[in-house]
Amino acid sequence: MVFLTMLSTSRSTCLTAAAARALMLAAAAAFLLPASAGLAAPRAHAARSAYIVEYGNLHLTSSHGLKLNEQGSASGSIRGSIFIHLTVSSRNGVSAEVNIYPSGGSLTGYGSAGYRVNGGYAEFSGNLQIVRGTGSFAHAHAHNLRFTGSIKRSNDSVNVKLSGTLYS
């Protein structure tokens, strides 16, 4: 055991010696106490990543002004139901909320894209990020997923592709 001897009785030296003693006791206690003493050791969480490519074929379920609500199925790396809410945000831009419901959880993302009209289609291209996951996707997130697709103007059906790295 280490003992500190106070060489001076001045107030600042006493406080410094007392602070040093308290720090040494705390360090010794943290080092000597067993893990079963109720203190949890910090744990590292290994990040995993996977490159995903998702395709969605969706049909219009409803529309409200400049907002299209679409539903369909996702295929590719993660399969499940997919819902997209596309909102025309400017003369040549759209914003999107994407919800995918694979077995065992869900993924939610937001993005924006530019679009251009090409005959009977409006084609869009931009980026999307996954901001939330549930169930087996609870820690999932992604930044700058590539978000591309087209809207068939005659019936507002949507084909979409998401690609990029998903982290968990």
LINTAGI-V408287 format. One record per pair of residues at least 24 apart in sequence whose ideal C-beta (glycine too) atoms are under 10 Angstrom apart, sorted by the first residue. I is the first residue (numbers start at 0). GAP is how many residues later the second one is. Records with the same first field share a line. If there is no record, write none. Layout:
BEGIN
I->GAP / GAP
END
This chain:
BEGIN
0->24 / 27
1->26
44->94 / 123
45->122
46->92 / 94 / 120 / 121
47->91 / 92 / 118 / 119 / 120
48->93 / 116 / 117 / 118 / 119
49->27 / 28 / 90 / 92 / 115 / 116 / 117 / 118
50->26 / 112 / 113 / 114 / 115
51->24 / 25 / 26 / 55 / 78 / 90 / 93 / 110 / 111 / 112 / 113 / 114
52->24 / 25 / 92 / 93 / 108 / 109 / 110 / 111
53->24 / 25 / 26 / 28 / 44 / 46 / 48 / 53 / 91 / 93 / 106 / 107 / 108 / 109 / 110 / 112
54->24 / 27 / 94 / 104 / 105 / 106 / 107 / 108
55->24 / 25 / 26 / 27 / 28 / 42 / 44 / 93 / 102 / 103 / 104 / 105 / 106
56->25 / 92 / 100 / 101 / 102 / 103
57->24 / 25 / 26 / 28 / 91 / 93 / 98 / 99 / 100 / 101 / 102
58->93 / 96 / 97 / 98 / 99
59->26 / 91 / 92 / 95 / 96 / 97 / 98
60->24 / 95
62->93
65->28
66->27 / 28 / 30
67->26 / 28 / 83 / 88 / 89 / 90
68->28 / 87
69->26 / 28 / 81 / 86 / 87 / 88 / 90
70->28 / 87
71->85 / 86 / 87 / 88
72->27 / 28
73->24 / 26 / 27 / 28 / 33 / 86 / 88
75->85 / 86 / 87
76->25 / 85 / 86 / 89
77->24 / 25 / 27 / 29 / 59 / 62 / 84 / 88
78->24
79->24 / 25 / 26 / 27
80->25
81->25 / 76 / 78 / 80
82->25
83->25 / 27 / 63 / 65 / 74 / 76
84->25
85->27 / 29 / 36 / 38 / 63 / 65 / 70 / 72 / 74
86->25
87->27 / 34
88->24 / 26
89->24 / 25
90->24
91->24 / 25 / 30 / 32
92->31 / 33
93->28 / 30 / 32 / 53 / 55 / 57
94->31 / 33
95->28 / 30 / 32 / 51 / 53 / 62 / 64
96->31 / 34
97->30 / 31 / 32 / 47 / 49 / 62 / 64
98->33
99->30 / 33 / 37 / 62
100->33 / 34 / 36
101->31 / 33 / 34 / 35
102->32 / 33
103->30 / 31 / 32 / 33
104->28 / 29 / 30 / 31 / 32 / 33 / 35
105->26 / 27 / 28 / 29 / 30 / 31 / 32 / 34
106->24 / 25 / 26 / 27 / 28 / 30 / 33 / 34 / 35 / 55 / 59
107->24 / 25 / 26 / 29 / 32
108->24 / 31 / 32 / 33 / 36 / 38 / 53
110->33 / 34 / 35 / 36 / 51
111->35
112->33 / 34 / 35 / 36 / 47
114->34 / 35 / 36
116->34 / 36
117->32 / 35
118->34
119->30 / 31 / 32 / 33 / 34
120->28 / 29 / 30 / 31 / 32 / 33 / 38
121->27 / 28 / 29 / 30 / 31 / 34 / 36
122->25 / 26 / 27 / 28 / 36
123->24 / 25 / 26 / 27 / 34 / 36
124->24 / 25 / 36
126->37
127->32 / 34 / 35 / 36
128->35
129->32 / 34 / 36 / 37 / 38
132->33 / 35
135->32
136->29 / 31
137->30
138->28 / 29
139->26 / 27 / 28
140->25 / 26 / 27
141->24 / 25 / 26
142->24
END
